[in-house]
């Protein structure tokens, strides 16, 4: 999608700090971190959220999450992490491109604020 900020990051049109990239996804550092490690997993294919993804997109997302599980130590997440994917305005989804927040690097609060 031409005007999507995450699509522009994926295409390299907007600068970001990429920590991983492959054919399915890009993982970048969040520009407003909420934890010592706050990354965004961005599937390269544009779709708005988990409700709108197809079965093929769900399989790709599963591959991305499996790859993430193999990279936890190198990403500074060996002691644990939280995954968050917001859907819709009531969940404060600010970009209509499915993305997964990866939070860790320290003891996180036991509940979401």
N, C-alpha and C positions, 0 to 999 in steps of 0.2 A: 504494500500500500504506500503510495507516494508521500502522504503527509504524516505518516505514523513515526513518532520520535524513535521508537525501538527499531523499526525497519531501517531508519536512517543510521542508527548506531550499528546495526548488523551490516549495512552496506559500507560503513566507514565514512559516511557523510557528516556525522557528528562524532567528535572525539570522545573516546572512552578508554578506561583502563581495562583491557581484556586480559583475563587470567586463563581463559581456555576457549578454543574454537575448534569445531569439527563440521562435518557436513550437515548435522542436525541442529546445532545450537551454538550460542555464544554465551559465555559467562563473563560478566563485567562487574567491577566494583560499583556499588551504589553511590550516587553523588551526595546523598544525605544519610549517612550510616546511622542505624539505630542500635548497633552492637559493634564490638571490636572487629568482627568479620561480618560484613553485610554485602552480599553479592546478589546479582540478579541472573537467573538462568532464563535466557531468551531463546525460545524455539525460532529457527530461521523462517519457518512458514508463518505467515500472519493469520491469526484468528483471534477473536476478541477474548474468549475465556473458556473455561473447561466445559461449560454447558454447550457451547457452539462447536466443539471440536468433533471431527469425524472419527470413525474407528481407526483409520490409518494415522490420523494425527495423535490419537491416544496411544497407539503403539510407538510412535516416534517419541512422545513425551516419556513413555515408560523406558525407552532406551536411554534417553537423556538422564533420567533419574538413576538408572543403573550405572551409567558412566560416572555420575556425581558420587555415588557410593564408593567407587574405586579411587576417588581423588581426595577423600576427606583429610588425610594426613597432610598432603601437599598444600591444601587450602587453609590449613590451620583449624580444622574442625574435628580432630581426632577424638576429643572428649565429648562431642555431641553437637547437635545443631537443630535448628527449627526451620521447617519449610512453611511458607505462607504464600497462598495464591488468592488474591482478592477477586470477587466477582460482583460487579455492579456498584452503583453509587453508594448504597447503604454500607457496603464493605470498604468504601473509600478506594475503589479501583480508579486510579487517575489516568492510566493509559490503556486504551482498548486494544491491547495486544497481550495475549496470555504471557505471563511471566511469573516466575517463582522466586520469592525472596528467600535467600539462604542466610540465616542468622546464627552466629556462634562466636567462638573465640573467648568466651567467658561464661560464667554462670548466668543464665537468663532468668528473668522473673518467672515465677511459677504460673502466671496467668497473663493473658493479653490485657493491656490497658485500654 
